[in-house]
Amino acid sequence: MFNYETIIVLRPQVSDEEAKKITDAIGDFIKKEGGEVISAELPGRRKLSYEINDNREGFEVFIKLKANPQLPAKLSNYFKLHESVMRSMIVKSKELKKTAVKKPVVKK
């Protein structure tokens, strides 16, 4: 399983309760497809840097998940079919592991 991060921009007309329901539905879809939701954040409405479908604002949702390599394509299709989603992006992220830092040996 790989680590992924996704950002979703929902229509500005979506209320806080609807955004929570949409996020829960996305989490259920991920679990149904064999993935695991690590965290889900709803920062709320933000002013967009550029217009999307004549909207200057959008409701942002960030989700971190673990999934098999086939799930991002299925999740992308799920977002395309959902009417409240204006934009989405899924990226593979690296898990940072704590390792001992070795000092380089400097010869004089």
N, C-alpha and C positions, 0 to 999 in steps of 0.2 A: 504494500500500500504506500502511496505517495502523499505528500502534504500539498494542499492547494489552498489558495486564497481567492475569493471572489468578491467583487464589488458590484452592486446592483443599484441602478438609479430608477426609482419608481416615479410615477406621475405625481405632480405636486398636489393633486386633488385627493390623494390617498390620506386618510386620517391615521393617527398614531395606532389606533386599535386595528385598522385594516392592515397596516404595515406589519404589525406583530403577527396577525393571522397569516399573511403572505410568507413571512419568515418561518413560521412554524410549518407551513405547508412545504416550503423548500426543504426544511430539515427532515420532514417525514419522507419526502421523495429521495433524499440522499440516503437515509437509513434503509428505505425499501430496496434501493439499488446496491446495498452492501457497503455503503460508506459510513463515516462517523463524523458528526459535527463536533469540532473542538470548541469553537466559540462563535457567537453571533452578536454583533453590535449594531445598534440602530442609532446613529448620531443624529438623525432627523433631517429636517429640510435645510437645504443649502442653496445658495445662489450658484448657478453654473457658470463656467467660464465662457461658454458659448451656448447658443440656443439649440435645443433638441426638440424637434416637432413643435416649434413655436412656443416652447416653454423656457423661461429663464431660471426656473427653480426646479429642484427635484428632491426626492426623499431618498437618502442614501442608506444602504444596508451593507455591512461587511460580514463575511462568513469565512471562517477558517475550517478546513475539513481534511480528513484522511480518506482516500478512496483509491480504487483500482484505476488503471490508465484509461479505461473505457468510459468512466463516469463523466468526465468533463464534457464530452461530446453530447451525451444524453442530457446533461444539465443545461447546456447551451440551447439545445432544442426545446427544453422545457421553458426556458426564459423567453424564447421567441414566440411560443404559443400563449404565454401569459399576457393579457391585455394591459396590465398595470406596469409592466417592465418597459422602460424606454431604452435603457442601455445596460449591458452587463459585460463583465470581463472576468475570465478565469485564468489564473497564472499558477504555475507550479512553484512552490517555495521550498527552500532548503531548511532543514531543521538544524539549528546550530547546536553543536555538541561541545561540551566543555572538555577541553584538552589541556594538558600541561604545556606551557610555553617553554621551549628550550632556548637558552641564550646561545647565540652563535659564538663559536670559539674563534678568538682573534689571536693570530700568531704574530709575534713581533720579531 
